Amino acid sequence: MKKLYIFILKSYIGPLVLTFFIALFILVMQFLWKYVDDLVGKGLEWHIIAQLLFYASSTFVPLALPLAILLSSIMTFGNLGENYELVAMKAAGISLRKIMKPLVILSIVISIMAFLFSNYVLPIANLKFHSLLYDVRQKKLALNIKEGVFYNGIDGFTIRIGSKDQNKNIIRDVMIYNHTKRMGNTQVTIAKWGKMELAPDKSTLIFTLYDGYTYEEITNRKNYKVTRPFQRIQFREEVKRFSGLDFGMNRTDENLFRKNYQMMNLMQLKTSKDSLLQELDIRKKRMRRSIDNKYNFYRSVDTLLFSGQVPPDTINTSTANADTLSGAQDTIAAALPWIMRKQNKAKQKVIFDFALQTTRSIENTIINNNNDFKKREERIRKHEIEWHRKFTLSIACLILFFIGAPLGAIIRKGGIGMPVVVSIFFFVIFHIISITGEKYARAGILQPYVAMWLASAVLLPVGIFLTYKATTDSPLLDADSWNKLFKLFKMNKRNGTYQTNTK
């Protein structure tokens, strides 16, 4: 039995590793295609690109691993069925449950490792990846002044070079427009030839120009737009320095990204969520106190009641303690008509303007705070989503195995043909449900725990059903039985058609 288990494990581990790296490679290619504009033309060193790809591939493991498990399990049992090895094992009295036993244990181990990876490795990988990607995207394009093309990559200047020598340092037919005064083309420098060098710190570009002129319009005199004063300076050699270019890549402090929910483990997510909830509660209490202290509305109503200026039956007592806009409006609307009947027109206008201004102020305060509350609640939901994601990856690996293994035994087709089609079909369903549930959770339509476990809840019965039917040798999912049934149906249809035509 041990030799059989070793044989099954060898048959499974090979396709698992192969499909995992293939899926990972496809996801990395998708990443490169998405960010190709941010990577090309910046003169990035090879180790920077290697680090970026390594961290990016680490963040893609939660997508690649479930797909690899599903595909490899279908391929393994499909190959065993196609080569009649499953039939031989069953003929020897070994059930499919015993055949699947070592792979079930291995899948449980992989699920535990996937959880540990999501909790401890993935936050660090996300931190490294997002911080490095941010620095790469902020890096300026490498200095590349092409021949005969106006280059405006340096702030305040436009440069045109007629031609370059092969060593790229000697330049000819140079034209430099100075726009630092923000007054148009008022200064231009022309030189027959020169040298172009980049300082070792990669922050200063040095132009050494020979045999040229500098033309400048004088704009600091009266009526210069009418008289158009102009000066020309001839030089044999002139050095121009363009500093502060910063063509190198500056690394941002990673601590600035640590507060993001994707860079936290379970304990950090729980602590951060509790802090956010506490801050939200403090903000709500502060808003209530701000309204009470700023407008002093309810105290004014009480004063009017006790002074006898407003009859008690006109006050809506159900909203007397409300801290919402509707409560304030209802209370003002109840008291205002009785007060205005007792005053002259001038005082009526003052009272009405005061009531209207108070209501609008309360409305603006509540609207502004409500927008802030929505953003804070959305951030809390993101923390809850990420907390549940740590567990859904490991459970998804188990569920997809119990879908792929019985399907492979049923299909009995190995290779990368039918298994790829079937695995992609189930994985797309799983991924669509996961993405949809996550969007609903972020929008507050579904609770995060419902949305994040929705895909697993949908596919779990499918996996249980397929595993049960495959282990009990049910003819319901036997491919040969279905083929015989279709052939019998076609024969009956032909016979019925023939008899009808002969009559």
N, C-alpha and C positions, 0 to 999 in steps of 0.2 A: 504493500500500500504506500510505503514511503517513496518508492521509485515512481509510482503513479503520480503522487503529489508533486514530486520534483519535476516530472515531465510536464504536468499541467502548469506549474509555476513558470517554467522556462518558456512554454508556449504563450503565456500571457504577458510576461515581463517585456519580451522583445517588442511586440506590437504596442504595448503601453508606452515605452520609452520613445519609440519611433513616432507614434501619433502625437505624443505630447510635444516633442520638439517641432514637428511639422506645424501643429496648431500655433505654437509659440512664434514660429518663424512668420507665419501668415499675419499674425497680430502685430508683430514688429514692423513688417512691411506696410501694413495699414497705417501705423504710427508715422513711419517715414514719409509716406504719401501725404499725410495730413499736415505735417510740419516741415515739408521740404523747403518751402519759401523762407522759413526761419533758420534753416541750416546752411543753405547754399550761399556762397559768395561772402562768407564772413571769415574765411581763413582759419577755421577751427582746427586745432591740433588733433591728431588721431586719438590720443588717449582721452580727450574730452568727449569725442563722439563715441568711443568705446564705453566710457562710463555711462553716458546717456542711454545707450542701447541696453546696457546691462541692467540699469535701474528700471528702464521701461519694461523690459522683459519680465522683471520680477513683479511688477504691478499687473501683468497680464496673466499670471499664474491662476487666479481665481476663474478666469474664462477658459484657459487652455486645459486645466486638469480635469474638470468634469467631462468635457468633450473627449479628451483622450481616454478616459475610463470607459465611457459609453462605446466609443468606436473600437477600442482594443478588445473589450469583452465580446462584442458582436463578432469581430474577426476571429478571436480565439475559438469560440464555440462553433462558429461557422466553418472554420477549417477542420475542426474535429468531426463535425457532422458530414462535411463534404468528403472527407477521406475515410468515412465509415469507422472512425476510431471511437466515436460515441456509441455506435451500435455494438462494437466489440466489447466495450466496457460494460454496457448494459447486459449483453449476453453472458458476461462473466459474473453477473450478479451484483454489479456495482451500480447503485442508483445515481441519478443525476444530483441528488443532494450531497452525496459523498464526493462526487466529482467536483462540485462547486465549493466544497468545504474549505480547501486551502485558499481559494481566491476570495471567499467571504472573509476569512481571517485577514488576508492581505488588504482587502478593501477597508476593513475596520482600522487597520494600522495606518493606511493612507489617509483615512478620514481624520484620525487623531493628529497626524502630522500636518494635515491641511489646516486644522484648527489652530495648532501651535504656530504655523506659518502666518495665518491671518492675524493672530493676536500679537506676535512678537516681531516677526520679520517684515510683514507687509507695511506696518506704520513707518518703520525706518526707511524701507524702499520708497514709499510715497514721499517722505520728507526729502530724501536725496534726489529723487527724480524731479519733483516739482520745483525745488530750489535751483537745481542745475538747469532745468528747462527755462525757468524764468531768466536766469543769467544769460543763457544762450540767446533767447529772444530779445533781450535788451541790448545785446552786443551790436555795435554798429557794423555795417558792411565793411569789408576789407578795402583798403585804398586801391582803386582800380580805375585810373584815368585812361580811357581809351583814346586812340588817335582820331582826331577830327571830330570829336564829340564834346559838347559842353558838359562839364562835370560840376555839379552843385552839391556834392556831399560834404563840403566844408561850409559851416554857417557863415553867411555874410560875404561869400566869395563864389565866383563862377570862373572856372579854369578851362581853357581849351589848348590842347597841344596838337601841333600839326603832325609830328612824327616822333618816333622813338628809335634809338639805336638798339641793337640786339641785347646789349647788357642792361637795358631798361633804365639806366641812370642818365644818359645823355638825351636831352629833349630839344626839339627844334620848333621854331615858329610858335612861340609861347604867347598866350594872351590871358591876362588876369583882370577880371572886373571886380572892383571893390564896392560892395553894397552895404558896408557896415554903418554908413550914415543914414541909411534908409531913405535916400533921395533919388534913387534910380541910378542910371549909368553915368555918374558924375566923375568917376576916376577909373582909368584903364591903363594897364602896363603891358607893353609889347616888347618882346626881346627876340633876337634872331635864334639864340640857342641858350642852353643852360644845363644845370645838373639838378636832379630831383633825388632827395634822400630822406629817409624816415629815421628819426632819432631812435637810439636804442630803447628808450622807454615807451616807444610807439605812441607817444602823445603829441609829438611835434613833427611837422612836415617842413623840410628846409628846401627852398628854391634858391639856387645860385644862378643869377641871370647875367648874360653878357650881351653888349651891343644892343641897347634898347632905349625906349622912351616911356615916360610916364605922362599921360595927359589927364588934366584935372580941371573941372569947372569950379570957379571961385563962387561959393554960395554964401559967404559971410559978409557981403557988401550990400549997400542999399541998392534997390532996383536992379538986382543981379539978373532977374528974369528978362529985363529989357536990354541992359547993356551986354549981358552974356560975357563976363570976364573969363579969361582962359589962360592957362599956363602949361608950358611943356618943359619937362626936365629930361635931359639926355644923360645917360650913364654908360660907362664901359663895364662896370660890374656892380651888381646890387644883390643883396641877400634878403629874402623874404621868409619869415617864419610864421607858420600857422600852428599855434599852440592850442592845447586843450582839446585835441581831437579824440583822444581816448579810444584808439582802435583795439586795445587789448580788452580782455574779458575780466570784469570785476566780479568777484564772488560775494554774494549777499549772505549776511549772517543767517544761518539756518534757524536760529531761535525765533525769528520773525514768522516762521511757518509752523511752529510747533503747536500753536493754539487751534489749528485747523483740525476738524474732527477726523479727517482721513489719516492723520499722523498720530493717532492715539490708540492705546490698547483698551481692554475692557475696564480696568480700574480707572484709567484716565478719563474715559468716556463717561463713566458713572459720576466721577468727581466733577467734571466739567458740566454735566447735565444738572446736577444738584445746584451748582453755583449759578447757572443760567436761570433755573427755576426760582432761586432765591432773589436774584436780581429782578426778575419779572414781577415777583410779588412786591418787592420794594418799590418798583416803578409805579405799580397800580395804586399802592397806598399813598405814594407821594402825589399822584395825580388827584386823588380824592381830597387830600389835605390842601393841595394847591387851589382847587376849585372852591373849597369851603373858606379858605383864608382870603383868597383874592376877591371873591364876589360877595362873600358874607351873606349869601342869599337866604338861607333858611333862618338865620338869626333875624334878618329883617322881617321875614314873614311872621316869626314869633312875636316880634315887637309890635307889628301891626295888629296881631290878634289880641295881645294883652292890652293894647291901648284902646281897643274897641273901634279902630278905624275900619277894620275889615270884619264882616260877620264870619264866624267859624264855619258855617255851613257852605261857604263859597270856596273853601280850601280843600283840595283833594288830598285827604290824609293818607291815601294809599301810596302817594308819590312824595310825601313830605321828607322821607329819608332817602330818596333816590339819588344816585350819583350819575345818572345818565342824562342825555339831552332831552329825552321825552319827558322825564320827571320834572326837569326845570321848566320846560315849556308849559306843561299842564298846570303847574302851580302858579306860574305868572299869569296864564290865561284865566285861571279861576279868580285870582285876586284883582286883576287889572280893571275889569268893567265896573266893579263896585267903587274902587278908589276914584276912577275918572269921573263918575257921576257926581262926586262930592267936590270936585275942583272946577275952576274956571278953565277956559280954553287954553290959556298960556301954560298953566300948570299941567293941564292934560297932555299937551305936546311934550313938555319936559319929562313927565312920567312915562309917556309912551316911548320916547327916544331912549330913556334910560333902560326900560325893559327890553327894548329891541336890541340895544347895544350889549346888554348883559347876556341875552340869549345867544347872540352871534359869537360873543367871546367864549361862552361855554362850548358852543358848537365847534369852533376852531380848535379849542384846547383838546376836546375829546377826539376830533378827527386826527389831529397830529399825533396824539398819544396812541390812538388805535392803530395807526400805521406802524408806529414803533413796536407795539405789542405783536402785530402780525409778523414782523421780521424776527423778533425774538422767539416767537413760537415756532416759526419755520426752522430757525437754527436749532432749537431743542429737538424738533422732529428729525433733523438730519443726524443728530447725535444718536437718537434712538434707532434710526435706520442702520447706521454704521455698527451699532452694538449688536443688532440681530444678524447683520451680515457676517459677523465672525463665526456664527454657528451654521448659517445656511449653506456655506461652501462645503463644510464637512458632511452635512446631511445630504446635500445634492450628490456628492460622490457616491454615497451608498445607494441612493435611490436609482441613479442612472446605471449603476452596476447591475442591480436587480431588474432593470429593464433590458439592458444589453445582453446579459448572459442568457436568459431564456429565449430572447429573440434570435440570438445566434444559433442556439440549439434547434429552434423551429425552422429558421430559414435554410440552414445547412449550406450556406454559401460563404466561402472565404474570400481572401483577397481584398481589394479596395473598390470593388464594384458596388454590389448590393449593400454591403455593410455601411459604406459611406453614405449612400442615399438614405437609408433608414436612420442612421445615427444623426445625420444633419436634420432630418425631419423632426425627431424628438427633441434635439437640442434647440432648434429654432423655436419650438413650442415653449420649452422651458425658459429660454431667454426672453421671448416676447412677454410671457406672463410675469417674469421677474422685473423687466423694465417698466411694464405698465403698472404693476403694483407699487414700485418705488416712486413713480411719478404721482400716483394717487396719494401716497403717503406724504410726499413733500407738499402737495397741495392741501393736505388736511382732509381729503375726502375719506381715506381709510386710515385706521389706526396703524402705526408702523409695524406692530407685531403681526397683524393680519396681512398686511401687504407683503412683508418680507417672507412670510411662510406660505404664501398663496401658491407659488409654483410647486413647492414640495408637497403641499396638500393635494394638488391636482394630480401630480404624477405618482404619488405614493400608491394609491389604489391600482393604478395601471401596473406598477412594478409587482405588487402583491399578486394581482390576477395572473400576470404572465408567468411569474415564478411558480405559482401553484399549478397552473395548467401544464407547464413544462416538466415539473418534477413528478406529476401524477400521470405523465404520458397520455394526456387527454387528446383524443383525435380532433377536438375542436380547432386546435391550432396546428395540426399536422399538415405540412405543405403537400405531401403526397395525397392525402385524403381530399384536399381541396382540388387538386389537379384531376383526380379520378371523378370527382363530382362534376366538374366543369365538362370533362369529356363525355360523361354520361348524359349530361343536359344537352350537349350539342348533338349527340347521336339520336336522342329522343326527338329533338326538334327536326332533324333531317327526316326521320321516319314519318313523323306526323305530316310534314309538308309533302312527302312523296305519296302517302295514302290519300291525302286530300286532292292532289292533282290527278291521280288515277281514277277517282270517282267522277 
